[in-house]
Amino acid sequence: MNMSTLKESLPESAENNDLAKELKAFEETKSGVKGLVDYGISKILKIFIRPHDEHAEELNHGRSNIQVPIIDLRGFETDEYHHKRIINDLKQAMKDCGFFQVLNQEIPLECFRWNTQVS
């Protein structure tokens, strides 16, 4: 099947919601999305549009009650007990989540300002 055949089948398949027919016609062109654009097809094929309910279901699927671990660095350099606890908390956060939020890191505000200026 060539592009002109695909272009002719678009209105029919769009009216009948015949996604299988549209997909088959697209695959038989063997030209991909770039081929559609090059040929002048400017309408998005229904095979590329996900139904709203499917999209909404996916958005809710990955939700969980995971909370970002918060690591308070207060006492890291001055108290051996806090130092060990913070190290253990960091290890656990990296093992469980792979990321964490840091409090009381004592990085001067100027460093944050410089960082935002250069980025």
Buried (B, 14 or more C-beta within 10 A) or exposed (E): BEBEEBBEBBEEBBEEEBBEBBBBBBEEBEBEEEBBEEBEBEEEBBBEEEEEEEEEEEEEEEEEEEEEBEBBBEBBEEEEEBBEBBEEBBEEBEEEEEEBEBEEEEEEEEEEEEEEEEE
